Amino acid sequence: MATLRKNNGKPQITEVSPVAAIPGGEFQIRGSGLTSSEQPRVTIGEISAPIVIGSDSFVVVKVPEGAAVGELIVENRGEQSPAYTCEIGFQIADNLHPVTNPAVDAQGNVFTTFSGSRGQKTPVAVYKIDNNYRLKPFINDLMNATALAFDREGMLYISSRYDGMVYQADPAGTLSTYVEGMGVATGIAFDQEGNLYVGDRSGTVFKISPSRQIYVYATLEPSIAAYHLAFGPDDYLYVSGPTTSSFDTIHRIARNGEVEIYYRGLGRPQGIAFDAEGRLYVAASLGGRRGVVRIDAARKAELFLSGPGIVGMAFTPNRALMVTTNNALFRVDVGVSGRPLF
């Protein structure tokens, strides 16, 4: 009560976590005087946020549709808390079907897929979204576009889990076959020497040299959905892939193909990426909370961004995070630089 008198009876926010969310995600609010016998009200900008759980010191709210980057305020007993700034993702495209990370080129254009169900022919396979958020078809004639990755020359590579091929597209969208015979091809990533790595859902990670020689690089447990690949600052290849377990693992693979467990304890891990400080981001659940999980160099995990249906993410040159759900693309201004790919 002394604290409330000092604050003139106003509710006080001391912490909001995670630091960001997209609509449908949740914020956990900690503080004092947050609720009473009367129904409190939480607003994000001008929009009321539904309260999931409420107590005097802890409130969970769901981010409503239409919320934008703005101020979070708790109102209780007619008094308002000081505003707490939170980062809310805003949707820049919908009616999509990504199954992993988007890809961002050096100019900040974003590429994402309409993958479709296995064997489904979709009118557009890959879309390009420019810096003005104009959505344009980029690749049409491709079945089940899955993972995307750029090489150092700016060519876009696209895996297909339908035909086991990896395709190459130039900046004009002209498509050609790069390599075939990759099984159920899912995640792809390049190393510093220009070797391409491809995950086959049955458990094989292939390595394709710049001359297109194919090697078996490593073998993992089969995934029920897809592998997702990214190189870390230690030059290890990091791999996620959901299995039937609810306590899944991030593996990493050394240059000699040796596989080890990097982190265990995520639910349905999918797309992965690194920031410039070497922290790993994973589209996954942590402790039952879905979103983007951040794992630091000490292997401590925290929920960085909250939201439903997230399958992947990619950093942009201006320190935003592009987040794909299973039907949309969001931009979240997190102020974090991504790790340079080359």
KOLMIPA-45498 format. One line per field, with one value per residue (C-alpha): residue number from 0; residue in three letters; x, y negated, z negated. Coordinates in pm, 1 decimal, always signed. Last residue first. Layout:
seq (NUM/...)
type (ALA/...)
xx (X/...)
yy (Y/...)
zz (Z/...)
***
This chain:
seq (341/340/339/338/337/336/335/334/333/332/331/330/329/328/327/326/325/324/323/322/321/320/319/318/317/316/315/314/313/312/311/310/309/308/307/306/305/304/303/302/301/300/299/298/297/296/295/294/293/292/291/290/289/288/287/286/285/284/283/282/281/280/279/278/277/276/275/274/273/272/271/270/269/268/267/266/265/264/263/262/261/260/259/258/257/256/255/254/253/252/251/250/249/248/247/246/245/244/243/242/241/240/239/238/237/236/235/234/233/232/231/230/229/228/227/226/225/224/223/222/221/220/219/218/217/216/215/214/213/212/211/210/209/208/207/206/205/204/203/202/201/200/199/198/197/196/195/194/193/192/191/190/189/188/187/186/185/184/183/182/181/180/179/178/177/176/175/174/173/172/171/170/169/168/167/166/165/164/163/162/161/160/159/158/157/156/155/154/153/152/151/150/149/148/147/146/145/144/143/142/141/140/139/138/137/136/135/134/133/132/131/130/129/128/127/126/125/124/123/122/121/120/119/118/117/116/115/114/113/112/111/110/109/108/107/106/105/104/103/102/101/100/99/98/97/96/95/94/93/92/91/90/89/88/87/86/85/84/83/82/81/80/79/78/77/76/75/74/73/72/71/70/69/68/67/66/65/64/63/62/61/60/59/58/57/56/55/54/53/52/51/50/49/48/47/46/45/44/43/42/41/40/39/38/37/36/35/34/33/32/31/30/29/28/27/26/25/24/23/22/21/20/19/18/17/16/15/14/13/12/11/10/9/8/7/6/5/4/3/2/1/0)
type (PHE/LEU/PRO/ARG/GLY/SER/VAL/GLY/VAL/ASP/VAL/ARG/PHE/LEU/ALA/ASN/ASN/THR/THR/VAL/MET/LEU/ALA/ARG/ASN/PRO/THR/PHE/ALA/MET/GLY/VAL/ILE/GLY/PRO/GLY/SER/LEU/PHE/LEU/GLU/ALA/LYS/ARG/ALA/ALA/ASP/ILE/ARG/VAL/VAL/GLY/ARG/ARG/GLY/GLY/LEU/SER/ALA/ALA/VAL/TYR/LEU/ARG/GLY/GLU/ALA/ASP/PHE/ALA/ILE/GLY/GLN/PRO/ARG/GLY/LEU/GLY/ARG/TYR/TYR/ILE/GLU/VAL/GLU/GLY/ASN/ARG/ALA/ILE/ARG/HIS/ILE/THR/ASP/PHE/SER/SER/THR/THR/PRO/GLY/SER/VAL/TYR/LEU/TYR/ASP/ASP/PRO/GLY/PHE/ALA/LEU/HIS/TYR/ALA/ALA/ILE/SER/PRO/GLU/LEU/THR/ALA/TYR/VAL/TYR/ILE/GLN/ARG/SER/PRO/SER/ILE/LYS/PHE/VAL/THR/GLY/SER/ARG/ASP/GLY/VAL/TYR/LEU/ASN/GLY/GLU/GLN/ASP/PHE/ALA/ILE/GLY/THR/ALA/VAL/GLY/MET/GLY/GLU/VAL/TYR/THR/SER/LEU/THR/GLY/ALA/PRO/ASP/ALA/GLN/TYR/VAL/MET/GLY/ASP/TYR/ARG/SER/SER/ILE/TYR/LEU/MET/GLY/GLU/ARG/ASP/PHE/ALA/LEU/ALA/THR/ALA/ASN/MET/LEU/ASP/ASN/ILE/PHE/PRO/LYS/LEU/ARG/TYR/ASN/ASN/ASP/ILE/LYS/TYR/VAL/ALA/VAL/PRO/THR/LYS/GLN/GLY/ARG/SER/GLY/SER/PHE/THR/THR/PHE/VAL/ASN/GLY/GLN/ALA/ASP/VAL/ALA/PRO/ASN/THR/VAL/PRO/HIS/LEU/ASN/ASP/ALA/ILE/GLN/PHE/GLY/ILE/GLU/CYS/THR/TYR/ALA/PRO/SER/GLN/GLU/GLY/ARG/ASN/GLU/VAL/ILE/LEU/GLU/GLY/VAL/ALA/ALA/GLY/GLU/PRO/VAL/LYS/VAL/VAL/VAL/PHE/SER/ASP/SER/GLY/ILE/VAL/ILE/PRO/ALA/SER/ILE/GLU/GLY/ILE/THR/VAL/ARG/PRO/GLN/GLU/SER/SER/THR/LEU/GLY/SER/GLY/ARG/ILE/GLN/PHE/GLU/GLY/GLY/PRO/ILE/ALA/ALA/VAL/PRO/SER/VAL/GLU/THR/ILE/GLN/PRO/LYS/GLY/ASN/ASN/LYS/ARG/LEU/THR/ALA/MET)
xx (+2891.2/+2551.9/+2591.6/+2444.8/+2124.4/+2111.2/+1858.7/+1640.0/+1323.1/+1111.1/+873.5/+758.7/+494.8/+430.1/+118.0/-33.9/+169.3/+341.6/+645.2/+838.5/+1054.4/+1275.1/+1390.2/+1748.4/+1759.4/+1942.0/+1660.1/+1663.3/+1484.6/+1211.3/+1038.7/+737.6/+525.4/+172.4/+90.3/+284.6/+528.6/+875.3/+1197.8/+1100.5/+1413.1/+1684.0/+2020.5/+2276.0/+2568.2/+2607.9/+2246.6/+1930.5/+1637.4/+1294.3/+1051.9/+685.6/+485.9/+462.1/+435.6/+759.1/+939.3/+761.8/+942.3/+1056.3/+1424.5/+1666.3/+2035.1/+2258.6/+2589.5/+2607.6/+2520.0/+2196.3/+2149.2/+1854.8/+1626.6/+1297.3/+1126.5/+1135.7/+828.1/+849.4/+1192.8/+1383.9/+1725.6/+2009.0/+2335.3/+2321.3/+2612.1/+2669.7/+3011.8/+3014.7/+3382.9/+3288.6/+3099.6/+2724.2/+2488.0/+2168.9/+1870.1/+1657.8/+1294.1/+1104.6/+749.0/+871.8/+713.6/+991.0/+1036.3/+1353.2/+1624.1/+1977.6/+2280.1/+2578.8/+2894.5/+3116.7/+3146.1/+2948.6/+2651.2/+2538.1/+2165.0/+1944.8/+1577.8/+1476.4/+1120.9/+792.7/+798.6/+1177.3/+1397.3/+1675.9/+2002.7/+2267.5/+2556.5/+2739.2/+2635.7/+2816.2/+2702.8/+2932.3/+2771.7/+3095.4/+3020.2/+3008.1/+2680.5/+2657.8/+2363.2/+2196.9/+2022.0/+1741.9/+1431.6/+1335.0/+1627.7/+1819.6/+2026.6/+2366.2/+2517.3/+2892.8/+2985.6/+3304.6/+3147.0/+2869.5/+2533.3/+2199.2/+1899.0/+1606.5/+1360.7/+1429.5/+1219.8/+1484.5/+1771.2/+1799.7/+1833.4/+2071.3/+2062.4/+1755.3/+1676.5/+1440.4/+1441.8/+1303.9/+1473.0/+1717.6/+1832.0/+1658.6/+1822.5/+1628.6/+1693.8/+1527.2/+1368.6/+1053.0/+784.2/+994.7/+1113.4/+1415.1/+1462.9/+1791.0/+1803.4/+2103.7/+2251.0/+2614.7/+2691.9/+2428.7/+2070.1/+1852.9/+1489.1/+1319.4/+999.1/+851.7/+591.1/+579.3/+745.3/+614.9/+527.1/+833.0/+839.5/+473.8/+450.5/+364.5/+427.8/+552.9/+724.5/+1061.4/+972.9/+786.6/+874.5/+650.5/+748.2/+532.8/+249.7/-48.7/-19.9/+22.6/-46.5/+169.4/+229.1/+14.5/+84.8/+416.5/+307.5/+649.6/+846.5/+1095.5/+1171.9/+1347.1/+1594.9/+1846.4/+2094.8/+1828.7/+1595.3/+1474.2/+1161.2/+1214.1/+1009.6/+676.9/+536.1/+177.3/+56.6/-285.2/-129.4/+128.1/+266.6/+129.9/+250.4/+462.8/+416.8/+710.2/+624.9/+656.6/+523.6/+289.8/+263.0/-18.1/-373.0/-616.8/-993.3/-979.3/-733.8/-604.3/-297.2/-123.5/+83.2/+212.3/+258.6/+360.5/+33.2/-269.8/-518.2/-579.2/-546.6/-231.6/-344.0/-288.0/-124.0/-130.0/+90.4/+123.9/-233.6/-364.2/-493.2/-482.8/-604.7/-688.0/-809.6/-617.1/-818.0/-708.0/-596.5/-225.0/-209.0/-476.7/-524.3/-840.0/-898.0/-1224.7/-1304.3/-1211.3/-856.1/-594.4/-254.1/-172.3/+187.3/+413.3/+454.9/+298.6/+320.4/+249.1/+72.0/+64.1/-246.4/-127.4/+254.3/+479.0/+789.7/+1004.5/+870.8/+786.3/+670.0/+837.7/+789.8/+439.1/+273.3/-97.8/-180.1/-282.0/-87.8/+241.8/+371.2/+33.4/+49.4/+398.9/+293.0/+0.0)
yy (+1348.8/+1394.7/+1085.1/+1152.1/+959.5/+622.4/+569.6/+260.7/+466.7/+291.3/+581.2/+640.1/+904.9/+1158.8/+1373.1/+1720.2/+1978.8/+1700.3/+1519.8/+1262.0/+990.8/+845.0/+484.9/+367.4/+146.5/+410.2/+658.7/+957.7/+1280.0/+1484.5/+1820.4/+2041.4/+1829.0/+1967.3/+1765.7/+1472.8/+1363.4/+1221.3/+1267.1/+1567.5/+1652.3/+1916.4/+1929.3/+2112.9/+1907.6/+1758.8/+1640.7/+1823.7/+1613.2/+1775.1/+1640.3/+1711.9/+1968.0/+1990.8/+2344.1/+2320.3/+2218.6/+2266.4/+2227.5/+1995.0/+1984.6/+1693.9/+1760.8/+1494.2/+1427.2/+1054.9/+971.1/+1168.4/+1530.7/+1700.3/+2003.7/+2124.9/+2420.9/+2549.9/+2755.7/+2708.6/+2625.5/+2799.3/+2904.6/+2679.3/+2735.2/+3112.6/+3244.8/+3365.1/+3430.0/+3342.4/+3242.5/+2873.3/+2911.0/+2965.9/+2803.3/+2948.0/+2762.2/+3010.8/+3080.3/+3126.3/+3177.4/+3485.8/+3603.4/+3424.7/+3060.0/+2970.9/+2724.6/+2722.2/+2506.5/+2534.0/+2450.6/+2166.7/+2025.9/+1717.1/+1944.3/+2088.5/+2139.8/+2436.0/+2531.5/+2894.6/+2978.4/+3124.8/+3455.6/+3450.9/+3758.0/+3794.4/+3659.9/+3755.8/+3535.6/+3400.6/+3645.6/+3501.6/+3356.8/+3196.7/+2883.8/+2700.6/+2454.4/+2759.1/+2916.8/+3045.4/+3267.1/+3298.0/+3633.9/+3715.8/+3813.5/+3446.7/+3377.4/+3067.6/+2884.9/+2720.6/+2500.5/+2444.7/+2084.6/+2072.9/+1869.5/+2125.5/+2122.4/+2236.5/+2450.8/+2600.5/+2841.2/+3094.1/+3410.2/+3617.9/+3395.9/+3559.4/+3233.9/+2937.9/+2583.0/+2597.9/+2267.3/+1976.3/+1624.3/+1396.8/+1076.6/+1085.3/+1436.4/+1748.8/+2080.1/+2397.2/+2673.1/+3000.1/+3274.2/+3278.9/+3182.4/+3051.6/+2778.3/+2568.6/+2212.1/+2032.5/+1657.6/+1512.9/+1202.1/+1273.7/+1369.0/+1641.7/+1584.6/+1837.5/+1954.7/+2266.2/+2436.4/+2371.9/+2648.1/+2672.7/+2407.7/+2212.3/+1873.0/+1699.1/+1326.2/+1229.9/+874.9/+734.7/+364.0/+301.4/-28.0/+135.5/+411.0/+734.8/+1019.3/+1327.0/+1688.4/+1979.9/+1797.6/+1967.6/+2267.0/+2627.9/+2853.1/+3167.3/+3136.3/+2853.7/+2499.7/+2314.9/+1956.8/+1820.7/+1523.1/+1272.6/+941.5/+650.6/+480.4/+376.1/+648.0/+917.9/+1047.4/+1407.3/+1533.5/+1811.7/+2135.4/+2280.8/+1965.3/+1979.4/+1633.3/+1469.1/+1181.4/+908.5/+611.8/+698.0/+481.7/+615.5/+459.0/+324.8/+200.1/-137.3/-148.7/-437.2/-558.1/-371.3/-503.1/-565.2/-513.2/-221.2/-44.7/-148.8/+28.6/-143.7/-0.8/-265.4/-218.3/-1.5/+106.8/+297.4/+380.4/+733.5/+754.6/+842.5/+1078.0/+966.1/+1134.5/+946.5/+980.8/+770.1/+709.7/+1009.6/+1076.3/+1354.4/+1347.2/+975.7/+870.5/+569.5/+251.1/+47.1/-317.5/-246.9/+82.7/+60.2/+254.8/+216.5/+325.7/+490.1/+370.5/+577.1/+463.2/+502.7/+361.6/+207.7/+318.4/+428.4/+712.8/+735.8/+1052.3/+973.7/+1220.8/+1298.4/+1286.3/+972.8/+972.8/+939.0/+766.9/+726.3/+1039.1/+937.6/+619.7/+497.8/+247.0/+123.4/-85.6/-122.7/-469.7/-512.8/-836.6/-658.0/-702.7/-596.1/-280.4/-197.6/-234.7/+0.0)
zz (+4638.1/+4465.8/+4250.3/+3905.2/+3855.9/+3687.9/+3408.1/+3366.7/+3313.4/+3575.2/+3646.3/+4005.1/+4059.6/+4337.3/+4362.5/+4400.6/+4205.6/+4017.1/+4151.1/+3950.3/+4105.2/+3833.6/+3858.7/+3829.8/+4143.3/+4353.4/+4286.2/+4052.7/+4145.9/+3977.3/+3984.2/+3911.3/+3676.7/+3629.7/+3320.3/+3177.0/+2910.2/+2972.8/+2776.8/+2565.6/+2373.0/+2402.7/+2225.9/+2435.5/+2295.6/+2644.8/+2638.6/+2745.0/+2868.5/+2910.8/+3170.9/+3101.2/+2908.2/+2529.6/+2388.1/+2193.5/+2509.4/+2840.4/+3170.4/+3450.8/+3358.7/+3314.5/+3239.6/+3089.4/+3264.8/+3195.2/+3556.9/+3531.6/+3627.1/+3800.9/+3762.2/+3912.1/+3740.4/+3384.4/+3283.9/+2907.0/+2773.6/+2493.9/+2617.7/+2729.8/+2917.7/+2964.7/+3169.1/+3525.1/+3679.2/+4048.9/+4065.1/+4081.5/+3756.0/+3741.2/+3493.7/+3359.8/+3215.4/+3023.8/+2957.3/+2632.1/+2763.5/+2950.0/+3276.4/+3463.1/+3554.1/+3741.7/+3650.8/+3786.9/+3716.8/+3951.2/+3757.8/+3878.4/+3522.8/+3630.8/+3704.4/+4034.3/+4082.3/+4173.9/+4133.7/+4174.3/+4256.1/+4134.0/+3947.1/+3930.2/+3970.0/+3710.7/+3844.5/+4101.0/+4210.9/+4516.8/+4787.6/+5088.4/+5420.7/+5676.9/+5813.8/+5910.9/+5628.2/+5397.4/+5288.2/+4931.6/+4842.2/+4501.1/+4470.1/+4226.5/+4423.7/+4452.6/+4684.4/+4573.3/+4832.7/+4788.4/+5060.7/+5077.1/+5155.9/+4953.6/+4671.2/+4622.7/+4799.4/+4655.9/+4755.3/+4563.4/+4731.0/+5005.5/+4983.0/+5162.7/+5285.6/+5629.2/+5824.0/+5848.3/+5991.5/+6214.0/+6383.8/+6320.9/+6463.9/+6191.5/+6306.9/+6016.0/+6122.5/+5997.8/+5907.0/+5832.0/+5580.4/+5667.9/+5462.3/+5676.9/+5425.4/+5136.1/+5367.6/+5270.5/+5389.5/+5451.8/+5518.5/+5701.4/+5540.3/+5623.1/+5260.5/+5265.6/+5152.9/+4971.1/+4984.6/+4847.2/+4967.5/+5310.4/+5348.5/+5727.3/+5946.5/+6245.6/+6103.3/+5961.6/+5875.9/+5828.9/+5688.9/+5346.0/+5296.9/+4946.1/+5040.1/+4981.6/+5228.6/+5167.4/+5402.7/+5417.1/+5479.0/+5599.9/+5776.8/+5943.5/+5703.9/+5812.8/+5514.3/+5494.9/+5122.5/+4986.1/+5100.6/+5089.9/+5143.3/+5077.0/+4950.8/+5083.7/+4915.9/+5085.0/+4851.5/+5117.4/+5017.3/+5054.6/+4783.5/+4766.2/+4589.6/+4340.8/+4338.8/+4454.0/+4613.9/+4745.0/+4842.3/+4831.1/+4633.2/+4677.3/+4480.5/+4138.6/+3855.6/+3572.1/+3230.7/+3030.3/+2683.1/+2513.1/+2156.2/+2079.4/+1720.5/+1548.7/+1564.7/+1282.2/+1297.8/+1057.7/+1292.0/+1635.3/+1769.4/+2060.1/+2348.6/+2588.1/+2958.1/+3249.4/+3401.3/+3279.8/+3554.6/+3436.4/+3061.1/+2863.2/+2587.5/+2231.7/+1933.7/+1603.3/+1295.7/+978.5/+863.6/+1054.5/+1405.5/+1662.9/+2024.1/+2048.1/+2391.6/+2531.5/+2588.3/+2890.4/+2886.3/+2861.1/+2680.0/+2411.7/+2091.5/+1886.3/+1528.7/+1416.7/+1064.2/+761.9/+824.8/+1094.1/+1188.7/+851.5/+886.8/+1170.3/+1414.5/+1761.4/+1971.3/+2335.1/+2561.3/+2932.1/+3149.5/+3324.6/+3345.8/+3045.4/+2913.2/+2601.9/+2435.9/+2175.9/+2007.9/+1689.5/+1407.3/+1489.2/+1216.7/+1143.7/+1009.1/+647.7/+605.0/+685.2/+331.6/+200.1/+414.5/+293.5/-68.2/+0.0)
***
